[in-house]
């Protein structure tokens, strides 16, 4: 039986009072640390606490016992001289089931446990999934939501050139986007849910300690200099932490796996980083996804 596959960046949307918060001092004072992994630099720049790099000597000891972990060496997939390439732990060739540390059950020997050094308090930001965004100067949140919705559809193999779109209002706010293949029938102001990608809610915040706001209530941060690891525009509004809720009923539960996340990341714009610590209810080794590559918390 086919069921909805829902992309929920944060497990649960909290009801009640919410606010976007303010950037913590650590974000305001952030500078790139060349001794840390790209993943660690990204979460530090975003103010997400509770994560540390695995020391290089500990990682090398793990590789001796588990050679498959060499594929995530930050020294292994280096191209160019920019910080993102030179210092990023990139899992070359990893996609879906090929990921040697995709889930907690994959390495019962304990190697995966060493790579899952999350804070013990499961209320911490490090226990959640986060989309981390440095919005280019001049881009609106409506345009941003359109880009990531199409990226999600592309992760399922759809061609954006063969899709149609519509906007609708709901309890979550105005201008919520739904997209569908050209042959998907309409159902009122939306398309048939069985063949469309529907954005039900998106929340934005500046601090991981807040619940977030819909775009109509969110005030974009001031334009500032982007961190050095970010390619593209140097002047951005960010970091912005995003909780996103997308649904597609044309897929099954089994479709929502690491392969889908990798394809989704590959199609996201380059100003978006995705901190991943779980897929549905299953823990995975914490990582930052960017442009279809996995960046792990390992000392370079």
BAFI-3210 file (N, C-alpha, C; in Angstrom, 3 decimals, decimal comma, padded with zeros to 6 digits):
// residues 300
n [1|2|3|4|5|6|7|8|9|10|11|12|13|14|15|16|17|18|19|20|21|22|23|24|25|26|27|28|29|30|31|32|33|34|35|36|37|38|39|40|41|42|43|44|45|46|47|48|49|50|51|52|53|54|55|56|57|58|59|60|61|62|63|64|65|66|67|68|69|70|71|72|73|74|75|76|77|78|79|80|81|82|83|84|85|86|87|88|89|90|91|92|93|94|95|96|97|98|99|100|101|102|103|104|105|106|107|108|109|110|111|112|113|114|115|116|117|118|119|120|121|122|123|124|125|126|127|128|129|130|131|132|133|134|135|136|137|138|139|140|141|142|143|144|145|146|147|148|149|150|151|152|153|154|155|156|157|158|159|160|161|162|163|164|165|166|167|168|169|170|171|172|173|174|175|176|177|178|179|180|181|182|183|184|185|186|187|188|189|190|191|192|193|194|195|196|197|198|199|200|201|202|203|204|205|206|207|208|209|210|211|212|213|214|215|216|217|218|219|220|221|222|223|224|225|226|227|228|229|230|231|232|233|234|235|236|237|238|239|240|241|242|243|244|245|246|247|248|249|250|251|252|253|254|255|256|257|258|259|260|261|262|263|264|265|266|267|268|269|270|271|272|273|274|275|276|277|278|279|280|281|282|283|284|285|286|287|288|289|290|291|292|293|294|295|296|297|298|299|300]
n.u [000,842|000,553|001,835|001,926|004,980|006,734|008,673|010,212|011,911|012,433|011,571|008,352|006,227|006,133|003,458|001,874|003,328|005,804|008,988|011,425|013,817|017,179|020,405|022,823|025,664|027,874|027,492|027,610|030,252|031,660|034,413|036,220|037,536|040,411|041,411|039,337|036,672|034,800|032,096|031,896|032,555|030,380|028,123|028,945|029,011|026,318|025,363|024,657|024,839|026,641|028,172|031,207|034,371|035,625|038,660|041,676|043,509|041,888|040,076|041,791|042,491|040,045|039,729|041,657|040,483|038,102|038,099|036,345|035,639|037,477|036,562|035,326|037,204|038,424|040,638|040,567|038,984|039,804|039,772|040,887|041,634|040,078|038,435|036,201|036,585|039,180|039,112|036,883|035,148|034,521|032,443|033,367|031,709|029,635|026,286|023,103|022,467|025,114|026,491|028,778|028,340|025,610|023,517|022,613|022,640|024,461|027,179|027,981|030,178|030,964|032,227|030,556|029,233|031,217|031,327|029,040|028,789|026,879|025,405|024,417|022,007|018,937|017,434|018,891|020,071|021,679|020,580|018,616|017,397|018,530|017,981|020,227|020,666|022,047|020,805|020,852|021,581|018,817|017,063|013,834|011,812|009,691|010,675|012,822|011,512|010,294|012,508|013,542|011,408|011,170|013,644|013,204|011,281|012,874|014,575|013,065|013,138|011,753|011,329|011,805|011,001|008,796|006,677|003,999|002,752|001,195|-000,138|-001,349|-003,434|-003,318|-003,732|-001,141|-000,195|000,193|000,594|001,562|003,281|002,475|003,448|003,335|003,384|002,675|000,457|-001,005|-004,096|-006,180|-007,287|-009,384|-007,916|-005,486|-003,346|-004,103|-003,494|-002,288|-000,441|001,147|003,497|003,446|003,748|003,381|004,071|006,510|009,076|010,987|013,960|016,349|017,768|018,536|017,184|014,646|011,186|010,438|009,071|006,445|006,902|005,558|005,641|008,247|011,223|013,711|017,231|019,836|021,827|024,954|028,470|029,178|030,134|033,462|033,492|031,350|030,283|029,730|027,519|028,826|027,613|025,065|021,948|021,893|023,105|020,136|017,951|016,006|012,913|011,208|008,311|007,296|005,275|004,651|002,576|002,855|004,784|006,409|006,902|009,390|010,860|011,914|014,907|018,512|019,512|017,560|017,862|020,449|020,121|018,302|019,844|021,769|020,364|019,597|020,032|023,314|023,668|022,532|022,872|022,652|022,085|022,203|020,968|019,255|017,001|013,751|012,764|015,158|018,482|021,355|024,857|026,039|026,149|026,918|025,153|025,811|025,306|025,058|027,048|028,472|029,533|031,522|031,989|034,987|038,303|040,346]
n.v [-001,200|002,175|004,996|008,288|009,979|011,881|014,729|015,748|018,059|018,650|016,658|016,835|019,625|022,316|023,430|026,501|029,435|031,034|032,012|033,734|034,181|035,327|035,694|033,766|034,727|033,238|032,801|035,372|035,936|034,111|032,584|031,019|027,827|026,312|023,956|022,317|020,160|020,593|020,091|020,602|023,316|024,357|023,816|025,219|027,821|028,152|028,082|025,702|023,571|020,958|019,129|017,544|017,173|013,991|012,939|012,855|010,729|008,826|008,312|007,182|004,841|003,553|003,120|001,204|-001,074|-001,071|-000,842|000,221|002,704|004,475|005,801|008,129|009,921|013,119|013,946|012,680|013,291|015,661|018,693|021,488|024,621|025,915|026,466|024,835|022,571|021,702|021,189|019,702|016,796|014,442|012,008|010,129|008,957|007,946|006,958|006,540|003,198|002,586|003,955|003,546|004,000|004,441|003,973|003,171|000,419|-000,591|-000,979|-003,044|-003,408|-001,271|000,839|002,680|003,725|005,288|007,271|008,614|010,734|012,231|014,698|013,717|014,603|014,453|016,585|018,523|020,672|019,272|016,771|016,913|017,331|019,761|022,311|024,519|027,779|030,263|032,920|034,273|037,698|039,702|037,625|036,249|034,646|033,250|032,652|031,086|028,862|027,835|026,933|024,845|023,117|022,209|020,962|018,803|017,377|016,701|014,922|012,664|012,019|013,601|015,872|019,273|020,855|019,634|020,078|021,610|024,402|025,777|028,181|028,359|029,328|028,693|027,462|027,706|029,933|032,335|031,906|029,229|026,624|024,240|021,621|019,701|016,922|017,588|016,151|015,656|015,727|018,570|019,655|021,553|024,488|023,352|020,648|017,192|015,250|012,783|012,806|015,004|017,419|018,840|021,697|021,964|023,306|025,657|026,682|029,270|030,334|032,037|031,114|027,973|027,374|028,271|028,031|028,780|030,573|031,105|032,182|034,599|035,908|036,102|037,894|038,742|038,324|040,841|041,851|040,337|039,427|036,407|033,189|031,802|029,239|029,099|028,906|030,961|033,747|036,443|038,135|037,735|036,756|035,470|033,040|031,091|028,992|026,275|024,618|022,261|021,094|018,845|017,005|014,008|011,916|010,023|008,154|005,459|004,340|003,116|004,520|006,682|007,210|007,055|007,388|008,967|011,311|012,047|012,545|014,624|016,574|016,958|018,380|020,677|024,253|025,850|027,406|026,205|024,105|020,913|019,580|016,404|013,996|011,948|009,672|009,602|007,680|006,533|006,649|008,130|008,309|011,446|014,139|016,596|017,428|018,462|019,633|017,027|015,594|013,959|015,255|014,615|014,596|014,741|015,171|017,055]
n.w [000,000|-000,871|000,770|002,255|001,873|003,975|004,401|007,117|008,671|011,301|014,002|014,741|015,232|017,237|019,177|020,286|021,798|019,856|018,537|016,560|017,715|018,461|016,940|018,605|020,637|019,898|017,193|016,155|016,672|015,227|013,559|010,910|011,628|010,939|011,956|012,442|011,224|008,144|008,622|011,397|011,415|010,007|011,696|013,948|012,952|012,629|015,174|016,445|019,064|020,873|019,466|018,506|016,847|015,852|017,164|015,211|015,647|016,865|014,841|012,893|014,216|014,228|011,496|010,985|012,043|010,699|007,587|005,695|006,567|005,630|003,446|004,269|004,989|005,738|004,386|002,039|-000,293|-001,801|-003,495|-005,191|-003,469|-001,664|001,512|001,936|000,308|000,974|003,706|004,194|005,222|003,039|001,735|-000,667|-003,485|-002,002|-001,738|-000,772|-000,069|-000,286|001,577|004,109|006,802|007,302|009,118|012,556|012,842|011,097|011,624|013,852|015,371|016,878|015,779|014,493|016,655|017,807|015,974|016,416|018,307|019,847|022,009|025,322|026,317|024,984|024,248|023,132|020,477|018,719|018,484|016,648|013,250|010,924|008,556|007,255|006,370|004,301|003,099|-000,120|-000,935|-001,711|-002,274|-001,642|000,932|-000,166|-002,711|-001,943|-000,740|-002,980|-004,463|-002,827|-002,730|-005,372|-005,496|-003,817|-005,274|-007,466|-006,237|-006,217|-008,823|-010,651|-013,388|-013,354|-015,515|-016,483|-014,788|-012,925|-010,999|-008,035|-005,748|-002,408|000,379|003,881|007,286|008,021|006,821|004,111|000,537|000,173|-001,365|-003,904|-006,030|-009,074|-011,422|-014,894|-015,781|-013,499|-011,846|-010,919|-007,682|-006,459|-005,242|-005,039|-006,156|-006,895|-004,068|-004,237|-006,254|-006,030|-004,702|-001,660|000,277|003,536|005,880|006,950|009,012|010,476|012,121|014,239|016,308|017,742|019,999|019,921|018,734|016,193|013,313|010,883|007,471|007,006|009,410|010,081|010,485|008,334|008,869|009,104|006,285|005,843|005,845|004,239|005,622|005,208|004,094|002,436|-000,828|-003,772|-003,455|-001,534|000,220|002,401|004,016|007,049|009,511|008,896|010,539|009,562|009,760|008,075|006,353|004,196|001,913|000,055|-001,464|-003,351|-002,964|-001,155|002,259|002,336|000,517|001,745|002,607|003,127|000,569|-000,694|000,792|000,071|-002,670|-002,538|-001,204|-003,191|-005,104|-003,849|-003,469|-003,455|-001,220|000,895|003,649|005,173|008,204|009,432|011,608|011,996|010,327|009,824|012,446|012,939|014,076|012,591|011,793|012,722|010,399|007,870|005,077|001,778|-001,387|-002,393|-001,102|001,760|004,767|007,447|011,066|011,682|012,591|010,411]
ca.u [000,000|001,338|001,522|002,623|006,333|006,781|009,986|010,064|013,272|012,497|010,489|007,315|006,138|005,649|002,370|002,016|004,082|007,048|009,706|012,593|015,003|018,259|021,641|023,643|026,952|028,818|027,280|028,104|031,708|032,231|035,453|036,519|038,578|041,030|041,740|038,087|036,064|033,810|030,838|031,956|032,503|029,019|027,223|029,395|028,567|024,871|025,023|024,144|025,780|026,565|028,923|032,652|035,050|036,349|040,099|042,289|044,104|040,797|039,547|042,741|042,381|038,814|039,937|042,418|039,548|036,966|038,662|035,329|035,523|038,441|035,824|034,846|038,368|038,426|041,808|040,479|038,335|040,208|039,924|040,953|042,305|039,177|038,256|035,164|037,145|040,390|038,883|035,614|035,150|033,604|032,342|033,393|030,967|028,583|024,919|022,129|022,911|026,567|027,064|029,218|027,853|024,321|022,617|023,198|022,767|025,363|028,468|027,743|031,461|031,189|032,807|029,540|028,967|032,239|031,043|027,752|029,098|025,910|025,236|023,540|020,703|018,284|016,728|019,820|019,902|022,426|019,769|017,590|017,839|018,396|018,396|020,967|020,554|022,561|019,976|021,530|021,016|017,780|016,142|012,750|011,517|008,819|011,565|013,585|010,658|010,096|013,725|013,730|010,321|011,564|014,754|012,614|010,689|013,965|015,106|012,236|013,332|010,901|011,964|011,079|010,434|007,542|005,830|003,207|002,737|000,113|000,018|-002,606|-003,370|-003,747|-003,473|000,295|000,145|-000,154|001,556|002,163|003,482|002,305|003,864|002,909|003,569|001,689|-000,750|-001,661|-005,340|-006,364|-008,283|-009,586|-006,768|-004,297|-003,375|-004,413|-002,408|-001,649|000,601|001,732|004,393|002,757|004,442|002,375|004,538|007,948|009,339|012,297|014,432|017,751|018,372|018,012|016,432|013,297|010,316|010,381|007,911|006,169|007,591|004,838|005,947|009,687|012,012|015,018|018,368|020,512|022,815|026,310|029,449|028,997|031,330|034,424|033,254|030,189|030,584|028,701|027,396|029,553|026,726|023,891|021,182|021,966|022,422|018,734|017,625|014,705|012,160|010,393|007,378|006,880|004,674|004,444|001,873|003,115|005,922|006,198|007,772|010,736|011,571|012,530|016,129|019,690|019,622|016,691|018,465|021,606|019,618|017,710|020,968|022,427|019,551|019,404|020,987|024,581|023,671|021,824|023,540|021,652|022,631|021,391|021,309|018,312|016,061|012,548|013,062|016,449|019,670|022,476|026,036|025,798|026,877|026,357|025,000|025,904|025,484|025,171|028,188|028,370|030,682|031,444|032,687|036,279|039,405|041,031]
ca.v [000,000|003,400|005,973|009,557|010,146|013,254|015,204|016,572|018,388|018,507|015,768|017,524|021,082|022,660|024,391|027,501|030,644|030,763|033,199|033,410|034,345|036,157|034,937|033,732|035,409|032,375|033,021|036,711|035,971|032,958|032,651|029,670|027,109|025,365|022,693|021,569|019,692|021,476|019,871|021,319|024,740|024,721|023,873|026,312|029,068|028,225|028,117|024,411|023,071|019,551|018,267|017,703|016,325|012,815|013,183|012,158|009,448|007,890|007,925|006,270|003,552|002,936|002,693|-000,041|-002,171|-000,972|-000,144|000,922|004,081|005,343|006,573|009,412|010,678|014,500|014,141|011,772|013,820|017,059|019,307|022,933|025,096|026,628|025,799|023,802|021,355|021,271|020,756|019,003|015,335|014,112|010,575|009,991|007,834|007,472|007,276|005,566|001,982|002,482|004,653|002,524|004,268|005,095|003,840|002,610|-001,019|-001,009|-001,428|-003,501|-003,516|-000,122|001,957|003,689|004,406|006,303|008,367|009,187|011,316|013,273|015,009|012,760|015,217|014,389|017,829|019,456|020,915|018,277|015,566|017,193|017,652|021,189|022,937|025,740|028,581|031,626|033,371|035,297|039,042|039,932|036,501|036,207|033,320|032,582|032,106|030,013|027,692|027,273|026,210|023,596|022,210|021,571|020,062|017,587|016,635|016,145|013,774|011,531|011,766|014,425|016,950|020,530|021,404|018,933|020,218|022,828|024,831|026,632|028,659|028,338|029,824|027,721|027,887|027,955|031,221|032,554|031,557|027,905|026,090|022,839|021,369|018,375|016,660|018,266|015,350|015,467|016,500|019,604|019,416|022,889|025,364|022,517|019,488|015,942|014,950|011,512|012,976|016,343|017,741|019,923|022,327|022,194|024,278|025,940|027,587|029,891|030,850|032,441|030,367|026,608|027,261|028,774|027,138|029,222|031,289|031,023|033,248|035,871|036,525|036,054|039,031|038,313|038,989|041,855|041,341|040,329|038,665|034,966|032,483|031,519|027,956|029,204|029,322|031,825|035,126|036,737|038,885|036,894|036,903|034,188|031,787|030,875|027,586|026,023|023,381|022,202|019,978|018,559|015,676|013,453|010,664|009,099|007,298|004,572|004,563|002,632|005,496|007,711|006,610|007,890|007,704|010,117|012,498|012,433|013,142|015,911|017,478|017,260|019,313|021,920|025,310|025,726|028,180|025,403|022,959|020,117|018,783|015,196|013,077|010,838|009,535|009,183|007,371|005,848|007,485|007,919|009,049|012,853|014,619|017,742|017,175|019,665|019,377|015,600|014,998|013,836|015,796|014,042|015,302|014,086|016,127|016,926]
ca.w [000,000|-000,952|001,812|002,081|002,374|004,448|004,783|008,304|009,063|012,743|014,427|015,495|015,175|018,561|019,232|021,308|021,474|019,152|018,122|015,760|018,535|017,934|016,803|019,814|020,519|019,194|015,763|015,835|016,820|014,539|012,530|010,436|012,365|010,002|012,616|012,596|009,984|007,548|009,329|012,677|011,119|009,603|012,853|014,804|012,325|012,789|016,591|016,893|020,050|021,249|018,541|018,470|015,874|016,303|017,006|014,080|016,054|017,117|013,538|012,255|014,900|013,734|010,112|011,012|012,321|009,765|006,425|004,929|007,051|004,928|002,455|004,778|005,453|005,236|003,529|000,913|-001,488|-001,787|-004,811|-005,045|-002,271|-000,776|002,795|001,867|-000,268|001,648|005,077|004,326|005,196|001,959|001,472|-002,120|-004,027|-001,118|-002,132|-000,297|000,608|-000,356|002,717|005,064|008,151|007,096|010,251|013,758|012,775|010,025|012,154|015,217|016,063|017,737|015,031|014,257|017,910|018,006|015,066|016,787|019,605|020,144|023,419|025,969|026,496|023,681|023,954|022,528|019,047|017,955|018,317|015,644|011,897|010,645|007,318|007,612|005,156|004,158|001,988|-000,926|-000,911|-002,706|-002,392|-000,674|001,461|-001,137|-003,738|-001,308|-000,591|-004,315|-004,835|-002,090|-003,102|-006,627|-005,191|-003,254|-006,392|-008,252|-005,506|-006,611|-010,240|-011,504|-014,140|-013,101|-016,751|-016,768|-013,610|-012,784|-009,607|-007,575|-004,370|-001,663|001,742|004,877|008,667|008,151|006,219|002,716|-000,513|000,337|-002,706|-004,263|-007,414|-009,520|-012,846|-015,723|-015,925|-012,204|-011,847|-009,905|-006,643|-005,909|-005,471|-005,004|-007,041|-006,222|-003,127|-004,565|-007,264|-005,896|-003,589|-000,964|001,399|004,560|006,869|007,011|010,129|010,417|013,397|014,297|017,409|017,853|021,245|019,691|017,976|014,815|012,810|009,466|006,741|007,115|010,702|010,304|010,011|007,836|009,513|008,290|005,333|006,371|005,075|004,370|006,110|004,142|003,451|001,558|-002,195|-004,338|-002,973|-000,305|001,102|002,614|005,254|007,728|009,187|009,251|010,783|008,939|009,975|006,871|006,324|002,826|001,781|-001,278|-001,247|-004,441|-002,628|-000,018|003,421|002,032|-000,318|002,584|003,126|002,933|-000,849|-000,958|001,395|-000,732|-003,909|-002,160|-000,964|-004,466|-005,867|-003,108|-003,851|-002,733|000,022|001,891|004,256|005,880|009,292|009,540|012,696|011,989|009,221|010,539|013,850|013,019|014,192|011,685|012,220|012,398|009,230|007,162|003,651|000,944|-002,815|-002,640|-000,415|003,216|005,496|008,786|012,143|011,856|012,458|009,110]
c.u [000,867|000,879|002,315|004,037|006,482|008,192|009,802|011,446|013,455|011,325|009,514|007,383|005,449|004,551|002,644|002,848|005,407|007,701|010,938|013,874|015,998|019,490|022,405|024,988|027,966|028,697|027,860|029,630|032,405|033,324|035,816|037,689|039,205|041,406|040,515|037,563|035,124|032,480|030,799|031,895|031,095|028,100|027,646|028,912|027,070|024,430|024,420|025,184|025,638|027,320|030,405|033,216|035,651|037,836|040,703|042,842|043,026|040,197|040,485|042,689|041,127|038,991|040,716|041,504|038,408|037,416|037,621|035,166|036,531|037,718|035,315|035,989|038,329|039,627|041,687|039,938|038,578|040,377|039,915|041,601|041,376|038,904|037,264|035,714|038,297|040,107|037,600|035,775|034,104|033,610|032,239|032,616|029,835|027,227|024,016|022,763|024,427|027,240|027,479|028,765|026,523|023,430|023,253|023,403|023,824|026,704|028,293|029,024|031,731|031,789|031,789|029,234|029,967|032,008|029,709|027,851|028,167|025,847|024,223|022,132|019,993|017,430|017,629|019,604|020,589|021,646|018,716|018,226|017,593|018,778|019,007|021,146|021,255|021,905|020,689|020,811|020,000|016,789|015,086|012,549|010,563|009,665|012,383|012,749|010,379|011,308|013,831|012,589|010,652|012,735|014,245|011,991|011,765|014,584|014,321|012,292|012,472|011,707|011,182|010,429|009,086|006,588|005,094|003,127|001,530|000,404|-001,345|-002,361|-003,892|-003,496|-002,012|000,713|-000,263|000,965|002,308|002,169|003,120|002,699|003,509|003,277|002,417|000,389|-001,456|-002,939|-005,398|-007,436|-008,507|-008,397|-005,441|-004,400|-003,719|-003,236|-001,661|-000,502|001,290|002,639|003,825|003,580|003,400|002,794|006,049|008,157|010,798|012,669|015,912|018,504|017,732|017,172|015,010|012,499|010,163|009,057|007,694|006,734|006,906|005,195|007,444|010,373|013,388|016,136|019,024|021,512|024,203|027,215|029,247|030,258|032,188|034,164|032,109|030,612|029,479|028,720|028,124|028,707|025,390|023,140|021,193|022,964|020,975|018,530|016,190|014,174|011,149|009,536|006,817|006,257|004,499|003,838|002,084|004,263|005,596|007,155|009,216|011,536|012,328|013,763|017,307|019,863|018,779|017,308|019,663|021,160|018,998|018,811|021,630|021,679|019,233|020,389|022,214|024,648|022,939|022,706|022,507|022,335|021,682|021,872|020,343|017,508|014,825|012,922|014,420|017,598|020,672|023,672|025,861|026,702|026,224|026,328|025,074|026,200|025,749|026,362|027,940|029,659|030,549|032,296|033,963|037,364|040,109|042,507]
c.v [001,235|004,367|007,243|009,452|011,612|013,599|016,161|016,848|018,297|017,643|016,540|019,021|021,523|023,698|025,409|028,666|030,271|032,077|032,812|033,522|035,307|035,281|034,943|034,388|034,562|032,518|034,373|036,761|034,865|033,350|031,217|029,078|026,070|024,041|021,816|021,151|020,746|021,335|020,656|022,822|025,186|024,828|024,957|027,657|029,267|028,255|026,826|023,768|021,566|018,605|018,593|016,810|015,108|013,079|012,316|010,799|008,401|007,403|006,924|004,892|002,816|002,387|001,383|-001,242|-002,223|-000,195|000,629|002,386|005,011|006,227|007,906|010,274|012,095|014,793|013,385|012,353|015,307|017,558|020,806|023,318|025,825|025,792|024,656|022,503|020,819|020,651|019,968|017,503|014,893|012,617|010,375|008,762|007,338|007,906|006,164|004,395|001,822|003,145|003,634|002,779|004,985|005,033|003,107|001,104|-001,498|-001,532|-001,815|-003,566|-002,347|001,061|003,059|004,453|005,514|007,504|009,038|009,836|012,490|013,514|014,060|013,304|015,268|015,603|018,832|019,554|019,854|016,993|015,729|017,353|019,136|021,494|024,281|026,558|029,927|032,191|034,459|036,639|039,198|038,803|036,556|034,782|032,549|031,944|030,949|028,741|027,035|026,436|024,873|022,613|021,486|020,624|018,740|016,734|015,992|014,934|012,507|011,273|012,590|015,535|018,240|021,120|020,766|018,998|021,553|023,186|025,702|027,033|028,677|028,888|028,758|028,284|028,267|029,289|031,286|032,062|030,263|027,218|024,613|022,685|019,942|018,187|017,278|017,491|015,073|016,316|017,518|019,185|020,737|023,764|024,614|021,449|018,257|015,533|013,672|011,669|014,334|016,435|018,985|020,412|022,714|023,240|024,441|026,959|028,023|030,428|031,195|031,702|028,996|026,419|027,779|027,778|027,556|029,848|030,972|032,258|034,606|036,627|036,639|037,281|038,537|039,028|039,981|041,177|041,423|039,492|037,177|034,326|032,015|030,199|028,014|029,691|030,243|033,207|035,316|037,513|038,141|037,332|035,538|034,205|031,785|029,383|027,339|024,648|023,313|020,951|019,852|017,174|015,308|012,065|009,652|008,160|006,455|004,916|004,178|003,614|006,528|007,116|007,552|008,269|008,912|011,394|012,988|013,100|014,507|016,953|017,905|018,329|020,607|022,976|025,284|026,548|027,443|024,239|022,224|019,266|017,618|014,331|011,904|010,842|008,868|008,883|006,723|006,851|007,140|008,673|010,510|013,322|015,895|017,380|018,496|019,259|017,901|014,926|014,984|014,334|015,377|014,836|014,549|015,134|015,952|016,605]
c.w [000,000|000,123|001,556|002,616|002,736|004,863|005,936|008,846|010,566|013,156|015,297|015,313|016,448|018,491|020,323|020,844|020,828|018,790|017,370|016,560|017,912|017,787|018,117|019,569|019,752|017,685|015,351|015,829|016,026|013,548|012,154|011,202|011,444|010,635|012,801|011,230|009,415|008,281|010,640|012,444|010,751|010,812|013,829|014,257|012,508|014,252|017,123|017,802|020,238|020,350|018,605|017,376|016,557|016,105|015,911|014,492|016,338|015,798|012,855|012,900|014,438|012,323|010,070|011,221|011,312|008,533|005,620|005,360|006,391|003,912|002,948|005,325|004,888|004,346|002,210|-000,368|-001,580|-003,204|-004,662|-003,744|-001,318|000,463|002,714|001,307|000,554|003,006|005,254|004,273|004,192|001,709|-000,034|-002,542|-003,161|-001,661|-001,639|000,407|000,577|000,831|003,769|006,485|008,084|008,327|011,406|013,675|011,809|010,522|013,613|016,029|016,995|017,016|014,825|015,528|018,171|017,100|015,369|018,162|019,894|021,645|024,047|026,149|025,153|023,366|023,246|021,033|018,203|017,731|017,228|014,269|011,636|009,204|007,698|006,345|005,319|002,903|001,195|-000,849|-002,045|-002,859|-001,297|-000,175|000,547|-002,234|-003,181|-001,197|-001,940|-004,717|-004,120|-002,362|-004,402|-006,412|-004,632|-004,348|-007,258|-007,564|-005,816|-008,109|-011,175|-012,161|-013,910|-014,342|-017,096|-015,584|-013,648|-011,305|-009,320|-006,142|-003,690|-000,265|002,691|006,262|008,857|007,530|004,763|001,795|-000,224|-001,026|-002,800|-005,721|-007,780|-010,974|-013,644|-015,811|-014,605|-012,162|-010,710|-008,920|-005,920|-006,228|-005,395|-006,086|-006,208|-005,336|-003,501|-005,550|-007,162|-004,679|-002,914|000,211|002,440|005,587|006,752|008,112|010,118|011,797|013,309|015,384|017,496|019,101|021,103|018,852|016,521|014,427|011,340|008,778|006,865|008,386|010,974|009,706|009,585|008,582|008,557|007,361|005,957|005,482|005,313|004,932|004,940|003,432|002,453|000,176|-002,692|-003,717|-001,657|000,689|001,195|003,864|005,944|008,866|009,657|009,418|010,336|009,354|008,843|006,863|004,914|002,766|000,320|-001,108|-002,366|-004,177|-001,408|001,111|003,103|001,197|000,514|003,271|002,856|001,467|-001,226|-000,412|000,585|-002,037|-003,642|-001,958|-002,269|-005,252|-005,123|-003,585|-002,959|-001,454|001,155|002,343|005,099|006,937|009,566|010,694|012,780|010,692|009,789|011,986|014,027|013,098|013,099|012,248|011,819|011,268|008,723|005,683|002,895|-000,484|-003,105|-002,010|001,088|003,848|006,958|009,777|012,500|011,670|011,120|009,285]
res [x|x|x|x|x|x|x|x|x|x|x|x|x|x|x|x|x|x|x|x|x|x|x|x|x|x|x|x|x|x|x|x|x|x|x|x|x|x|x|x|x|x|x|x|x|x|x|x|x|x|x|x|x|x|x|x|x|x|x|x|x|x|x|x|x|x|x|x|x|x|x|x|x|x|x|x|x|x|x|x|x|x|x|x|x|x|x|x|x|x|x|x|x|x|x|x|x|x|x|x|x|x|x|x|x|x|x|x|x|x|x|x|x|x|x|x|x|x|x|x|x|x|x|x|x|x|x|x|x|x|x|x|x|x|x|x|x|x|x|x|x|x|x|x|x|x|x|x|x|x|x|x|x|x|x|x|x|x|x|x|x|x|x|x|x|x|x|x|x|x|x|x|x|x|x|x|x|x|x|x|x|x|x|x|x|x|x|x|x|x|x|x|x|x|x|x|x|x|x|x|x|x|x|x|x|x|x|x|x|x|x|x|x|x|x|x|x|x|x|x|x|x|x|x|x|x|x|x|x|x|x|x|x|x|x|x|x|x|x|x|x|x|x|x|x|x|x|x|x|x|x|x|x|x|x|x|x|x|x|x|x|x|x|x|x|x|x|x|x|x|x|x|x|x|x|x|x|x|x|x|x|x|x|x|x|x|x|x|x|x|x|x|x|x|x|x|x|x|x|x]
***
